[in-house]
């Protein structure tokens, strides 16, 4: 893992318990309200979008332009409002490594490009994939998401480890979280996209399926970028000195939340394999 060094002379001594306690409390609260949170939507947007995710019987030429706008909004709100869709890795990277505006924009584009590449790789319906049943494609996408979960565990562990090192030495090197952020975002497949592409394949409507997916994915990208911009704004508002002083607190805070949320995913995987 590559590392970056920082002059953290302003960092506070001692284990940053406050950040860890708050992060654990936030993570457990998210898990407690997970079901209610993930089922809340502004308006009846999921019901309005369900015919487009079903794809069946839709003539692409008759789809109104505002439908693409709503699909874009659907993808944006899914990522930006609900837990477990990549905001935490972005925020953790931004607060921990404090990349410049151009750097974070480029790396988030790369992560989004990896996500799009994974979708094309799984659902392109070319060559031998043309003969693979939809149940097998669902299994492929499920397996690929193991990469995202594993990377999330490593990310949480690195953040906790960096927080402990910063407590011992203000000049401790920091882990570079870019690659892990790319792996988490790139291999995390969102359910509306999977449903849309699987239905499009089953009903032989791939052009419509990919058109709707493109709108959803643009919304996902906008949510990623807005998350990064907000985290960048927090860094700018706090200033370099305060960011260095609280870097250990931020690391332990984000690390605990990521481990809590990822623990839910690990529990789901273990439950699946034990069936």
BELSULBEL-V515651 format. One line per field, one symbol per residue. psi: psi as a letter, one per 40 degrees, with the letter a starting at -180 (. if undefined). burial: I if it has 24 or more other C-alpha atoms within 12 Angstrom, else O. A space follows every 50 residues. Layout:
BEGIN
psi=???
burial=???
END
This chain:
BEGIN
psi=hiiiiigfdeiiiihgddddddddddddddddeddddeehihafdddded dddddhehhdeehidddddddddddddddddiiefeddddddddddegii ddddddddddddddddddddddedfibdddehidddddddddddeddddd ddddddddddddddddddhdehiiihedddddddddehhidddddddddd ddeffdddddddddddddddddddddddddddddddddiddddddedddd ddddddddddddddddddddddde.
burial=OOOOOIOIOOIIOOIIIOIIOOIIOIIOOIIOOOOOOOOOOOOOIIOOIO IIIIIIOIOOOOOOOOIIIIIIIIIIIIIIIIIIIIIIIIIIIIIIIIIO OOOIIOIIIIIIOIIIOIIIOIIIIOOOOOOOOIOOIIOIIIOIIIIIII IIIIIIIIIIIIIIIIIOIIIIIIIIIIIIIIIIIIIIIIIIIIIIIIII IIOOIIIIIIIIIIIIIIIIIIIIIIIIIOIIOOIOOOOIOOIIIIIIII IIIIIIIIIIIIIIIIOOOOOOOOO
END
